Every structure is written in C-alpha cells, then in structure tokens.
Amino acid sequence: MEELIAYTTTLLEEIDHCHNRFITGEKPNKERAFFLEMKKESEPVFATLDKWVERSEELVKQRKITVLHPQQIDATKENMESLVLHSYYKDTRKRRFMEIYKSCYYIFAQLLKELTT
C-alpha cells in the first residue's frame, strides 16, 4: 500500500507539472534535440505510471481498493500518457487538455483518499 501511495503522490505532482508546462510553455520545435529532451524527462513518469498500474491492479484483484475498477486503471494510464505528451507538443485544445487533466486528477485523488483513510 505504501508503494501505491508514493506512486500516486508522484503522479499527482507530475500532472501539475504537465499542466504548468502546457500553460506556460512555448510551441515545440521539430528538432530531434527537443524530442530527445522530452523523452529523457518523460521516461521516469512512464516508469512510475507502469508501476502504479501494476500495483493498482494487484490491489483491485485482492479487493483492497474499492474506488477503482480495472477499466478505470487502463483509461487513467492512457489519459496520463496523453497528458504528458500533449503537455510537450501542445497539439490539442486547452479544453480537451483540461478534461484529461481533471480525469487523471480525480482518479489519483480518489485513490489517495481511500489509501490514506
């Protein structure tokens, strides 16, 4: 459980970083250096997300988590990956970005609330 709390907290912090990057960042250039920098920065996030999915699925199967279903875990993983990429490339509208942001935030906050109470 402690691992999942740590992963969830880290991901909550990361979605705030993504939001700030989306709002304040410039349009990306199409150079390879930008891609390599983005890849370097996002790899730890994707690794943490994979660990979060694995641990969440285990606890859902053991019925230790009641606020999540397997489909929500999969959808949250996809949304988080999308959020990270859109925060760099800004190839979506702000409204859509905010919908994804709120969806991820809600799931992580609900899970953290259940795990810490």
N, C-alpha and C positions, 0 to 999 in steps of 0.2 A: 504493500500500500504506500509506503514512504517513497518508493521509486516513482510510482504513478503521480503522487503529489508533486514531486520535483519536476517530472516531465511536463505536467500540466501547467505548473507555475512558469516554467521556462517558455512554453508555447504561448501563454498569455502575454508574457513580456515581448515575445517576438512579434505577435500580431500588432502590438502597439508600435514597435519599430517599423513594421511594414506600413502601417497607417501613416506614420510620420514621413517615411521615405516617399510614399505616394503623393502626399500633400505638398511637401516642400522640395522634392527632387526635380531635377531637370529632365527633359526628354533624353532618352539614351541615344548614344551614337551607335552606329552599326559596326564598330570596330571589334576585332577579336579580343583586344585587351579588356574592353568592357564586359564581354561575355565571360572571360576567364575570372575577372574580379567578382562578378555576380555569382559564378559557380563556386568560387572559394568561400564567399560569405554565406551562401545558402546551404552548402553541404552539411554543416553541423545541425542546421534546422531540420533538414530532411532526415538525418540520422536520428535525431530526438523524436521526430514525428513517427518514424518506423517503430522505435522502442515504445512510444506511447500507444500505438495501435496494438502492438503485440501484448503489452501488459493489460490494456483495457479489455481486449478480447478474452484473455485468461480470466479476469475478474468477473466479466459478464457471464461467462460459462459457469463459473463457480457460484454465481448469483450473489456476489458480494457487492455488486453495483446494480442499482435498480433504475437509475435515471437514464441509462444508455441502452440502446439495442444495437446489435451488430450492424444493421444498415446505417445507423447514425454514425458509427465509428468510421465506416467506409466513406460516407458522404463528407464527414469532417476532414478526413485525410485528403480527399480530393479538393475540398474547399481551401484547406490550408496550403496545399501545394500551389493552387491557383492564386491565392492571395500573395504568396511570396513572389511568384513570377510576375504578376501584374504590378506589384509594388516597384519592380525594377523597370519593366518595359512600358508601363502605362498605356497599354493597348486596349483598355476597357474604359467605359464611362465611370465617372465618380459614383453615380448612383449604384451601379452594379458592384463596384468595388466595396462600397459600404454595406451592401446586402450580404456579401460574402464575409466581410469583417464581422458584422453583427452575428451572423450564424455561428462562426467559429468561436467568437467571444462567449456567446450564450452557452454553447456546449461545454467549453472549458470551465466557465464559471459555475455551471450547474454541477459538473463533476467534482470540482474542487470543494464546493459547498457540501456535497454529500460525503466526500472523503474526510473532511475536517470536522464534521459534526458528529 
